[in-house]
Amino acid sequence: MQYLCSRISEAGPVQHAADKKALIRLLSSAAHAVVILDYTLFDLSGVEELLILHDRFHADWILFSEDLSLDFIRQVTFHDEAFSIVLKDCLLEEIEVALRLAILKSERYICRRVTNLLQNNKKHSGIDERPALTSTEWEILKLIALGRTTKEIAEERFSSAHTITTHRKNIFRKLDVNNVHEATKYALRAGIIDLAEYYI
């Protein structure tokens, strides 16, 4: 992304934010910023916090993630035109179009895959039905909610980190969540862990 931004002469300097606190500090001093964010890996507690940040700083956002839930996509696209969405497996040309539109024109771009997902969902009203997790996935969800890292879960279950990552992606997809915070909220609501375990 940094290389692609460097090819746009009108783009300003690229700065990195490792966490929410650093992002807020940068946004406070950068008017008309374009934020490229992998929401699934960032330390936001949920979509509401993302929308609050947008309303506070009025930046343009390119959400650049591996996968996003349909509910999340709906919320950000209906909230404001400032949210572009490009998935990491999109063609390079789509990623470049999203960058150019956001940087040069403050216009939104929604990649083809997300557009198709939204259009197909309008045709099929029963899409909200969520498949059940396997027993292994329930166990891994509990460990995720208790704050274990992928490496720790792999060691505890005598599995590879790659296997746990695959399980994690499947869990997030089935539960229609995007990150650890949302998965933890689900685990608490579903009674997989209780508040006493969570705060230990």
HUBELTA-V932714 format. One line per field, one symbol per residue. ss: DSSP state (H for helix, E for strand, L for the rest). phi: phi as a letter, one per 40 degrees, with the letter a starting at -180 (. if undefined). psi: psi as a letter, one per 30 degrees, with the letter a starting at -180 (. if undefined). A space follows every 10 residues. Layout:
ss = ???
phi = ???
psi = ???
This chain:
ss = LHHHHHLLLL LLLLLLLLLH HHHHHHHHLL LLLEEEELHH HLLLLLHHHH HHHHHHHLLE EEEEELLLLH HHHHHHHHHL LLEEEEELLL LHHHHHHHHH HHHHHLLLLE LHHHHHHHHH HHHLHHHHLL LLLLHHHHHH HHHHHLLLLH HHHHHHLLLL HHHHHHHHHH HHHHHLLLLH HHHHHHHHHH LLLLHHHHHL
phi = .ccccccbcc ccccbbbcad ccccccccbb cfcbbbbcdc bccccicccc ccccccbfcc bbcbbcabcc ccddccccca ccccbbcccc cdcccccdcc ccccbfbcbb cdccdccccc cccbcccccb cccccccccc dcccccgccd cccdccbfbc ccccccdcdc cccccgbbac dcccdccccc gcbbcccccc
psi = eeeeeffjff kakklkjfle eeeeeeefgj khlkkjkjef flhkfleeee eeeeeefhlk kjjjlekkle eeeeeeefek ffjlkklfgl leeeeeeeee eeeefhlkkk leeeeeeeee eefjfgffkk lklleeeeee eeeefggkle eeeeeeghll eeeeeeeeee eeeefhlfle eeeeeeeeef gelleeeef.
